[in-house]
């Protein structure tokens, strides 16, 4: 079970920046299609809200790879 936790930790560490990159790429495309202030504010809020979530995924994965979630005892 601990090896599965460590392997999924690597997945979480890769998934955080990857999803953030995809979100920024999608935001750029949507803002280019409809360049009004409402669209810019909407996607800006999405990105600002998701940045801590992505950082949390990376930290969660780091601690899983490090072995912090192994059972005690």
C-alpha positions as CSV (number, residue, x, y, z in Angstrom):
1,X,0.0,0.0,0.0
2,X,2.8,2.4,0.8
3,X,4.3,1.9,-2.7
4,X,0.9,2.9,-4.2
5,X,0.9,6.0,-2.0
6,X,4.3,7.0,-3.2
7,X,3.5,6.3,-6.9
8,X,0.3,8.4,-6.6
9,X,2.4,11.1,-4.9
10,X,4.4,11.4,-8.2
11,X,1.1,11.6,-10.1
12,X,-0.1,14.5,-7.8
13,X,3.2,16.3,-8.2
14,X,2.9,16.2,-12.0
15,X,-0.8,16.9,-12.1
16,X,-0.7,20.2,-10.2
17,X,1.4,22.2,-12.6
18,X,0.0,20.4,-15.6
19,X,-3.6,21.3,-14.7
20,X,-2.5,24.9,-13.9
21,X,-0.8,25.2,-17.3
22,X,-3.9,23.8,-19.1
23,X,-6.1,26.3,-17.2
24,X,-3.9,29.3,-18.2
25,X,-3.8,28.0,-21.8
26,X,-7.6,27.7,-21.9
27,X,-8.0,31.2,-20.2
28,X,-5.8,32.7,-22.9
29,X,-7.8,31.1,-25.7
30,X,-11.1,32.2,-24.2
31,X,-9.9,35.8,-23.6
32,X,-8.6,35.9,-27.2
33,X,-12.0,34.8,-28.5
34,X,-14.0,37.3,-26.4
35,X,-11.7,40.2,-25.2
36,X,-14.0,42.0,-22.9
37,X,-13.4,42.9,-19.2
38,X,-15.9,40.5,-18.0
39,X,-14.1,37.5,-19.6
40,X,-10.8,38.7,-18.3
41,X,-12.0,39.1,-14.7
42,X,-13.8,35.7,-14.8
43,X,-10.7,33.8,-16.0
44,X,-8.5,35.8,-13.7
45,X,-10.5,34.8,-10.7
46,X,-10.5,31.1,-11.8
47,X,-6.7,31.2,-12.1
48,X,-6.2,33.0,-8.8
49,X,-8.5,30.5,-7.0
50,X,-6.9,27.5,-8.5
51,X,-3.2,28.4,-7.8
52,X,-3.4,27.4,-4.1
53,X,-5.2,24.2,-5.1
54,X,-2.4,23.3,-7.5
55,X,0.3,24.2,-4.9
56,X,-1.6,21.9,-2.4
57,X,-1.6,19.1,-4.9
58,X,2.2,19.4,-5.3
59,X,2.7,19.5,-1.5
60,X,0.4,16.5,-1.0
61,X,2.4,14.6,-3.6
62,X,5.7,15.6,-2.1
63,X,4.7,14.4,1.3
64,X,3.4,11.2,-0.2
65,X,6.7,10.5,-2.0
66,X,8.6,11.4,1.1
67,X,6.6,8.8,3.1
68,X,4.8,11.0,5.5
69,X,1.5,9.1,5.1
70,X,2.8,5.7,6.0
71,X,1.0,3.9,8.8
72,X,2.5,4.3,12.2
73,X,2.9,1.1,14.2
